[in-house]
Amino acid sequence: MLTACAEQNAPKQGVPARTASTIDSVSAQRAKIHTELGVNYYQNGQLGVALEELNTAVAADRSYGPAYDALALVYMELRQDEQAEANFRQALKVSPNSSETKNNYGLFLCQRGREKEGLRQLLDALKNPLYPTPDVAFKNAGVCARKAGDNKGAESYFLRAVKLNPRQAQAFYGLAEVNFARDDYQAARQYLGRYVSLMETPSPEALWLGARIEHRLGDRTALANYGMQLRRRYPSSPETKAYLDGRFE
């Protein structure tokens, strides 16, 4: 009987046995594929479908950290903060050295008014020498420090970001804001110029900052140019209304 059972359970000739490692590999691959699909849907604004794909990824492999990280980003977008934080924590539990997750979690905390905790996560992300985009974490740290009222710290982080990546547009914008706040309008103009040169379509906030800089410097031509761009690109924005009302202070 033992021989018969062994023969029945033996793999057919020419068909490889499904070992535990093979099953794990297949599960990990499924998790990776569904995570990539989920991220694509998230980036396209299809949050419901993104959740479906990412939950499928987690079901396929509960040790796949990027799936939890992506889930957290979707919940963050949906303003479901408890679920977002739970997934960030789970992502770090299964992948404690993930600088990408620490960066995303730090940004989430900063946006939710927990700047001190957020900065801790962002700076921890930078401890990994293999982190491929440290400029992003430095830029986020600058935004977080500025939100906390630490302009000096923010400037330091933004400068580190642009040193690592001279095309880090948002860090140049941060430097323009910091220098505008300290009344150094020439420096603010230079940094904002770098930001504008890197952006195909500058944001209304950036165009409004440019208008206020040129108003302080007394350059009417440059001021009118920023105003024209605001009216053409963002006719209904609060920044355009402020410009038309002459509320530069």
Summary of the structure (lengths in Angstrom):
residues: 249
radius of gyration: 24.7
end to end distance: 91.7
largest distance: 97.7
contacts: 779
relative contact order: 0.05
helix: 76%
strand: 0%
